[in-house]
Amino acid sequence: MPRMACIDCGAFVAEAESWQTMLVKMVQHYLEDHHDIISGHTDRPAGAWMERFMLAYRASEDADAKVP
């Protein structure tokens, strides 16, 4: 099962069978610990977080596929 750390702090780690389930778990963490990011109060363009999330999730899937 893919395992992924928060892409902004690394302190929160979750496991999920799909990117959708991982997104639900990460959004809960972001609402609690990174409200400025999730509410759009940063200098990053809209959609940038989701692009970073998907790259990190795909990397976690690749790493999971390599584990025997």
C-alpha positions in Angstrom: 0.0 0.0 0.0 1.5 3.4 -0.9 2.8 5.4 2.0 3.3 9.1 1.7 4.6 12.0 3.9 3.1 15.5 3.9 4.8 17.3 1.0 5.1 20.5 3.1 6.3 19.3 6.5 7.0 15.6 6.3 5.7 15.1 9.8 2.4 13.5 8.8 2.5 10.1 7.1 -0.4 8.2 5.7 -1.1 5.0 3.8 -3.9 4.6 1.2 -5.0 2.3 -1.6 -5.8 5.2 -4.0 -4.8 8.8 -4.6 -8.3 9.8 -3.8 -8.2 8.2 -0.3 -4.7 9.7 0.2 -6.1 13.1 -0.7 -8.8 12.8 1.9 -6.3 11.9 4.6 -3.9 14.7 3.5 -6.6 17.4 3.3 -7.6 16.6 6.9 -3.9 17.1 8.0 -3.7 20.3 5.9 -6.9 21.7 7.5 -5.4 21.1 10.9 -1.7 22.1 10.4 -1.4 24.0 7.1 -4.6 26.0 6.9 -2.8 28.9 5.1 -1.9 26.5 2.2 -5.3 24.9 1.9 -7.1 28.2 2.0 -5.0 29.7 -0.8 -3.2 32.2 1.4 0.2 31.6 -0.1 2.1 32.9 -3.1 1.8 29.6 -5.0 -0.5 29.5 -8.0 -3.8 27.7 -7.8 -3.4 24.0 -8.7 0.3 23.9 -7.8 -0.3 22.0 -4.6 -2.4 19.3 -6.4 0.4 18.9 -9.0 2.9 18.4 -6.2 0.6 16.0 -4.4 0.1 13.9 -7.5 3.8 13.7 -8.2 4.5 12.6 -4.6 1.7 10.1 -4.7 2.9 8.5 -8.0 6.4 8.3 -6.4 4.9 6.5 -3.4 3.1 4.1 -5.7 6.4 3.4 -7.6 8.2 2.8 -4.3 5.4 0.5 -3.1 5.6 -1.5 -6.3 9.3 -2.2 -5.7 8.7 -3.7 -2.2 8.6 -7.5 -2.5 
